[in-house]
Amino acid sequence: MNVKRDITLLTSFLVLFAIVAPATPAQEDTVDRVKFPDPVGDLFDRYGNPAKGEPYLDIVETELSSSNGCYLAKIKVGGPLPAKTSDPSIFIEWDVLIDSDCNSGTGWNWPLICNDIGPDYLLRLGLIDSQYRGLSLNLKTQTWRSVGYEIDGDTIILRFLPETIATNFNYTVAVRKYGEGGAPQALLVADKAPNKGHYISPDHQTQQEDLDEVARRLNSPALVVSYLEDNFIDIRKPSRYPSVSEVFSNMSGDCDEYAILATYILEKNGYEAYILEVGFNKWWEECNCWLMHDVCVYKENGSYYCIDSILHKSGSNPTGPFNSIEEICSQLPSRCGATDWTQYQLFDTDWNSIKMETKGTSALKS
């Protein structure tokens, strides 16, 4: 990130912000419309760590469509946009970042926000105090111009002509909240979509690494843990038995998402691996009312090992060796505010139950 350049760009933007008139609202007769959902609660700070923020900072859906020769980029967030910022030093922007030459080696380089693309253009709806303005920035020439926008409750619509940018391009979407009047080093909280990779126009497909190709490269537990440490965003959310493809696409979640991805990759490399769901006699009240926790367990050289989301980025994964699943269960309560485990269940990565045990009594499920 080039802070000096960004300060120059921000200064130019603030000048334009004061003089650009409100833009024309977007039209509704759209065609070629495709929507993509984005996980709720996946905000992060300037270091990429999970963070909390207002609902209008949380992207929940994106859409790119065309209408009468124009592109309409829609960003739906978790709540209505505010009439003004909480204090005058706050600057908020809702962005579409466009890689017009589909070359990640040119343009802006900021993986935290842009993932794997090199944006050449930025479309922005910005809010300073109570003033909204829609602008586009040519990052090559560092020139700003007005862009049409519309605000409809929790949805932002940005409008642009293909000839001003490109007809085929890669893009990502972002929301950013800054302190200190928008100083580049003062990023407070952000969200982006997709969380990994990028979208492609006009095909509207998410470009991501192939899951099985990633699994092929991660052929040891140590590599799996390293990959999760570098790529997975740990966000607490209700358990819901997600699919491995969904988790790989979003690369975020809590214990069940963490466990299914680790288990799948290890299985692909020939390990005997399971998702282990453990019940406890109590839990931290503020974290989980279901008294359950999911981990990945696998066997290597006759012993069991455990990969646990609670230990994410602690340098402690995997733990082991253990002689049995029960021994793993006995290690988990202290991490979860409990004193004992009450039952466990083993699942495969399709969430089929393999084995259930209530302390002292085991049963195989058909």
C-alpha positions as CSV (number, residue, x, y, z in Angstrom):
1,M,0.0,0.0,0.0
2,N,1.5,3.4,-1.1
3,V,0.5,5.7,1.7
4,K,1.9,8.9,0.1
5,R,0.1,8.2,-3.1
6,D,-3.1,7.4,-1.3
7,I,-3.0,10.7,0.6
8,T,-2.6,12.5,-2.7
9,L,-5.6,10.6,-4.1
10,L,-7.7,11.2,-1.0
11,T,-6.9,15.0,-1.2
12,S,-8.0,15.1,-4.8
13,F,-11.1,13.2,-3.9
14,L,-12.0,15.5,-1.1
15,V,-11.8,18.5,-3.4
16,L,-14.1,16.8,-5.9
17,F,-16.3,15.7,-3.1
18,A,-17.2,19.3,-2.4
19,I,-18.0,20.3,-6.0
20,V,-19.6,17.3,-7.7
21,A,-23.4,17.4,-8.0
22,P,-25.6,14.4,-7.1
23,A,-25.7,11.9,-9.9
24,T,-28.7,10.6,-11.9
25,P,-30.5,7.6,-10.3
26,A,-30.1,4.2,-11.9
27,Q,-32.8,2.8,-14.2
28,E,-34.7,-0.3,-13.3
29,D,-35.1,-2.1,-16.7
30,T,-32.0,-4.2,-16.3
31,V,-30.9,-7.3,-18.1
32,D,-28.1,-9.9,-17.7
33,R,-28.6,-9.7,-13.9
34,V,-26.7,-12.1,-11.6
35,K,-26.4,-11.9,-7.8
36,F,-23.8,-13.2,-5.5
37,P,-24.4,-13.6,-1.7
38,D,-21.7,-12.7,0.8
39,P,-21.4,-14.1,4.4
40,V,-22.9,-12.0,7.2
41,G,-20.5,-10.9,10.0
42,D,-17.2,-11.3,8.0
43,L,-15.8,-7.8,8.7
44,F,-12.1,-7.4,9.3
45,D,-9.6,-4.7,10.4
46,R,-6.6,-3.3,8.6
47,Y,-4.6,-6.3,9.7
48,G,-7.1,-8.8,8.3
49,N,-8.3,-9.8,11.8
50,P,-12.1,-10.3,12.5
51,A,-13.7,-7.0,13.5
52,K,-17.2,-5.6,14.4
53,G,-18.9,-2.8,12.7
54,E,-22.2,-1.2,11.8
55,P,-24.6,-3.3,9.6
56,Y,-24.3,-0.9,6.7
57,L,-20.6,-1.9,6.5
58,D,-21.4,-5.6,6.1
59,I,-21.8,-6.7,2.4
60,V,-24.6,-9.3,2.1
61,E,-25.1,-9.4,-1.7
62,T,-23.5,-8.0,-4.8
63,E,-24.9,-7.7,-8.3
64,L,-23.7,-6.5,-11.7
65,S,-26.2,-6.0,-14.5
66,S,-26.5,-4.0,-17.7
67,S,-29.2,-1.6,-18.8
68,N,-29.5,0.4,-22.0
69,G,-25.8,0.2,-22.6
70,C,-24.8,1.0,-18.9
71,Y,-23.5,-1.2,-16.2
72,L,-25.3,-1.2,-12.8
73,A,-23.2,-2.3,-9.9
74,K,-25.3,-3.0,-6.8
75,I,-24.0,-3.5,-3.2
76,K,-26.5,-4.6,-0.6
77,V,-25.5,-4.3,3.0
78,G,-26.8,-5.4,6.3
79,G,-28.8,-2.3,7.2
80,P,-29.9,1.1,5.8
81,L,-27.2,3.6,5.0
82,P,-26.8,6.4,7.6
83,A,-27.9,9.9,7.0
84,K,-24.5,11.0,8.3
85,T,-21.4,9.6,10.0
86,S,-21.2,9.2,13.8
87,D,-18.6,12.1,13.9
88,P,-17.0,14.4,11.3
89,S,-13.7,12.5,11.4
90,I,-15.2,9.3,9.9
91,F,-15.1,8.6,6.2
92,I,-17.0,5.6,4.7
93,E,-16.8,4.3,1.1
94,W,-18.7,1.6,-0.8
95,D,-16.5,0.5,-3.7
96,V,-16.3,-1.5,-6.9
97,L,-12.7,-2.2,-7.8
98,I,-12.2,-3.0,-11.5
99,D,-9.3,-4.7,-13.2
100,S,-9.9,-3.5,-16.8
101,D,-7.0,-5.2,-18.4
102,C,-7.5,-8.5,-16.4
103,N,-3.8,-8.3,-15.4
104,S,-3.1,-8.6,-11.7
105,G,0.4,-7.4,-12.3
106,T,-0.8,-3.9,-13.2
107,G,-2.9,-1.4,-11.3
108,W,-3.4,-1.1,-7.6
109,N,-1.8,-3.8,-5.4
110,W,-3.6,-4.2,-2.0
111,P,-4.5,-7.9,-1.4
112,L,-6.3,-7.1,1.8
113,I,-9.1,-5.4,-0.1
114,C,-8.5,-6.4,-3.8
115,N,-7.6,-10.1,-3.3
116,D,-5.9,-11.3,-6.5
117,I,-6.7,-8.5,-8.9
118,G,-4.8,-5.3,-9.8
119,P,-7.6,-2.7,-10.1
120,D,-7.2,0.0,-12.7
121,Y,-10.5,1.8,-11.8
122,L,-12.3,2.5,-8.5
123,L,-16.0,3.3,-8.4
124,R,-16.9,4.8,-5.1
125,L,-19.9,6.1,-3.1
126,G,-18.3,8.1,-0.3
127,L,-19.8,9.6,2.8
128,I,-18.2,12.5,4.8
129,D,-20.4,13.9,7.6
130,S,-23.8,14.1,5.8
131,Q,-22.5,14.4,2.2
132,Y,-22.7,11.5,-0.2
133,R,-20.9,11.6,-3.6
134,G,-20.4,9.1,-6.4
135,L,-17.0,9.2,-8.1
136,S,-14.8,7.1,-10.3
137,L,-11.0,7.1,-10.2
138,N,-8.7,6.2,-13.0
139,L,-5.8,4.7,-11.0
140,K,-3.4,5.0,-14.0
141,T,-3.9,8.7,-14.5
142,Q,-5.1,9.5,-11.0
143,T,-8.1,11.5,-12.3
144,W,-11.5,11.6,-10.8
145,R,-14.9,12.0,-12.5
146,S,-18.5,11.9,-11.4
147,V,-20.4,8.6,-11.5
148,G,-24.1,8.0,-11.2
149,Y,-25.4,6.6,-8.0
150,E,-28.6,5.8,-6.1
151,I,-29.3,4.8,-2.5
152,D,-32.3,2.6,-1.7
153,G,-32.3,1.8,2.0
154,D,-29.7,-0.9,2.4
155,T,-28.7,-0.9,-1.3
156,I,-26.1,1.2,-3.2
157,I,-26.3,1.4,-7.0
158,L,-23.3,2.7,-9.0
159,R,-23.7,3.3,-12.7
160,F,-21.0,3.5,-15.4
161,L,-20.6,3.3,-19.2
162,P,-18.5,0.4,-20.6
163,E,-16.6,2.7,-22.9
164,T,-15.3,4.7,-19.9
165,I,-13.7,1.5,-18.3
166,A,-14.0,-1.8,-20.2
167,T,-16.6,-4.3,-21.5
168,N,-14.7,-7.3,-20.0
169,F,-13.0,-7.0,-16.7
170,N,-12.4,-8.6,-13.3
171,Y,-13.7,-7.0,-10.2
172,T,-14.2,-7.1,-6.4
173,V,-16.5,-5.1,-4.1
174,A,-15.5,-3.5,-0.8
175,V,-16.7,-1.3,2.0
176,R,-14.2,0.6,4.1
177,K,-14.6,2.8,7.2
178,Y,-11.7,5.2,8.1
179,G,-11.0,7.5,11.0
180,E,-8.9,10.7,10.9
181,G,-10.9,12.1,8.1
182,G,-10.1,9.2,5.8
183,A,-6.3,9.0,6.3
184,P,-5.0,5.8,4.6
185,Q,-3.4,4.5,7.8
186,A,-6.6,5.0,9.7
187,L,-8.7,2.1,8.3
188,L,-10.9,0.9,11.1
189,V,-13.1,-1.9,9.6
190,A,-13.8,-3.3,6.1
191,D,-15.6,-6.0,4.2
192,K,-15.1,-7.4,0.7
193,A,-16.8,-9.7,-1.7
194,P,-15.8,-12.3,-2.6
195,N,-13.7,-13.1,0.4
196,K,-11.3,-14.9,-1.9
197,G,-10.6,-14.5,-5.6
198,H,-12.7,-12.2,-7.8
199,Y,-15.8,-11.9,-10.1
200,I,-15.6,-11.8,-13.9
201,S,-17.7,-9.7,-16.3
202,P,-19.5,-10.4,-18.5
203,D,-19.5,-14.1,-17.5
204,H,-20.3,-13.3,-13.8
205,Q,-18.3,-16.2,-12.5
206,T,-16.2,-16.3,-9.3
207,Q,-12.6,-17.0,-10.1
208,Q,-11.0,-19.1,-7.4
209,E,-8.4,-21.7,-7.0
210,D,-9.7,-25.3,-7.5
211,L,-10.4,-26.9,-4.2
212,D,-9.0,-30.3,-5.2
213,E,-5.8,-28.7,-6.6
214,V,-5.3,-26.9,-3.3
215,A,-5.9,-30.2,-1.5
216,R,-3.4,-32.0,-3.8
217,R,-0.7,-29.5,-2.7
218,L,-1.5,-29.6,1.0
219,N,-0.4,-33.2,1.4
220,S,0.5,-33.1,5.1
221,P,-1.2,-31.9,8.3
222,A,1.5,-29.3,8.8
223,L,0.7,-27.8,5.3
224,V,-3.0,-27.9,6.0
225,V,-2.5,-25.9,9.2
226,S,-0.2,-23.4,7.5
227,Y,-2.8,-22.9,4.8
228,L,-5.6,-22.3,7.3
229,E,-3.4,-19.9,9.3
230,D,-2.7,-17.8,6.2
231,N,-6.1,-17.9,4.5
232,F,-9.0,-18.7,7.0
233,I,-10.8,-15.8,8.7
234,D,-12.1,-17.0,12.1
235,I,-15.6,-15.5,12.6
236,R,-18.1,-16.7,15.3
237,K,-21.4,-17.7,13.8
238,P,-24.2,-20.2,14.5
239,S,-23.4,-23.8,13.6
240,R,-25.2,-24.9,10.5
241,Y,-23.4,-27.8,8.9
242,P,-21.9,-26.0,5.9
243,S,-20.7,-27.7,2.7
244,V,-17.0,-27.8,2.1
245,S,-17.4,-26.0,-1.3
246,E,-19.2,-23.1,0.5
247,V,-16.5,-22.9,3.2
248,F,-13.7,-22.9,0.5
249,S,-15.5,-20.2,-1.4
250,N,-15.9,-17.9,1.6
251,M,-12.8,-19.0,3.6
252,S,-14.3,-17.8,6.8
253,G,-16.4,-19.1,9.7
254,D,-15.9,-20.8,13.1
255,C,-15.4,-24.3,14.4
256,D,-17.6,-26.3,12.0
257,E,-16.3,-24.5,8.9
258,Y,-12.7,-24.9,10.1
259,A,-13.1,-28.6,10.9
260,I,-14.8,-29.6,7.6
261,L,-12.2,-27.9,5.4
262,A,-9.3,-29.4,7.3
263,T,-11.0,-32.8,7.3
264,Y,-11.7,-32.7,3.6
265,I,-8.1,-31.8,2.6
266,L,-6.7,-34.5,4.8
267,E,-9.1,-37.1,3.4
268,K,-8.1,-36.2,-0.1
269,N,-4.5,-37.0,0.9
270,G,-5.4,-40.5,2.2
271,Y,-5.7,-39.7,5.9
272,E,-8.4,-41.3,8.0
273,A,-10.1,-38.0,9.1
274,Y,-13.4,-37.0,10.7
275,I,-15.2,-34.0,12.0
276,L,-15.6,-34.5,15.8
277,E,-18.5,-32.7,17.4
278,V,-18.2,-32.7,21.2
279,G,-20.8,-31.8,23.8
280,F,-19.9,-30.3,27.1
281,N,-21.5,-29.9,30.5
282,K,-21.4,-26.1,30.2
283,W,-19.9,-23.4,27.9
284,W,-19.0,-19.8,27.9
285,E,-22.5,-18.3,28.0
286,E,-21.8,-15.5,25.6
287,C,-20.3,-17.8,22.9
288,N,-22.6,-20.8,22.4
289,C,-25.9,-21.9,23.8
290,W,-25.6,-25.3,22.2
291,L,-22.7,-26.6,24.3
292,M,-21.1,-28.1,21.3
293,H,-17.7,-27.7,19.6
294,D,-16.4,-29.1,16.3
295,V,-12.7,-30.1,15.5
296,C,-10.9,-32.1,12.9
297,V,-9.4,-35.4,14.0
298,Y,-7.2,-37.6,12.0
299,K,-5.0,-40.7,12.4
300,E,-1.3,-40.9,11.6
301,N,1.1,-43.8,12.5
302,G,-1.6,-45.3,14.7
303,S,-2.3,-42.2,16.9
304,Y,-5.0,-39.5,16.8
305,Y,-4.3,-35.8,16.3
306,C,-6.6,-32.8,16.5
307,I,-6.9,-29.5,14.5
308,D,-9.0,-27.0,16.5
309,S,-10.3,-23.5,15.4
310,I,-9.9,-22.3,19.0
311,L,-6.1,-22.7,18.5
312,H,-6.2,-20.9,15.1
313,K,-3.1,-18.7,14.7
314,S,-1.8,-19.8,18.1
315,G,1.0,-22.0,16.7
316,S,-0.5,-25.0,18.6
317,N,-2.2,-26.9,15.9
318,P,-2.2,-29.8,15.5
319,T,-2.3,-31.3,19.0
320,G,-1.4,-34.9,19.8
321,P,-0.6,-37.7,19.7
322,F,-3.7,-39.2,21.5
323,N,-4.5,-42.8,22.0
324,S,-8.3,-42.4,21.4
325,I,-11.1,-40.1,20.5
326,E,-12.1,-40.1,24.2
327,E,-8.7,-38.7,25.1
328,I,-9.1,-35.9,22.6
329,C,-12.5,-35.1,24.1
330,S,-11.0,-34.9,27.6
331,Q,-8.6,-32.2,26.4
332,L,-11.3,-29.9,24.9
333,P,-13.5,-28.8,27.9
334,S,-10.8,-26.5,29.4
335,R,-10.6,-24.6,26.1
336,C,-14.4,-24.0,26.1
337,G,-15.2,-23.0,29.7
338,A,-16.4,-26.4,30.6
339,T,-15.2,-29.1,33.1
340,D,-16.2,-32.3,31.3
341,W,-17.5,-33.7,28.0
342,T,-20.8,-35.4,27.9
343,Q,-21.0,-37.0,24.4
344,Y,-19.4,-36.9,21.0
345,Q,-20.3,-37.6,17.4
346,L,-18.0,-38.3,14.4
347,F,-19.1,-37.0,10.9
348,D,-17.7,-37.3,7.4
349,T,-17.5,-34.2,5.2
350,D,-21.0,-34.7,4.0
351,W,-22.2,-34.5,7.6
352,N,-23.2,-38.1,7.7
353,S,-22.9,-39.5,11.3
354,I,-20.3,-42.2,11.6
355,K,-20.3,-42.8,15.3
356,M,-22.0,-41.5,18.4
357,E,-20.9,-42.0,22.0
358,T,-22.4,-40.8,25.3
359,K,-19.8,-41.1,28.0
360,G,-19.3,-44.8,28.6
361,T,-21.7,-46.1,25.9
362,S,-20.8,-46.1,22.1
363,A,-22.9,-47.0,19.1
364,L,-22.3,-47.1,15.4
365,K,-24.9,-45.5,13.2
366,S,-26.0,-47.2,10.0
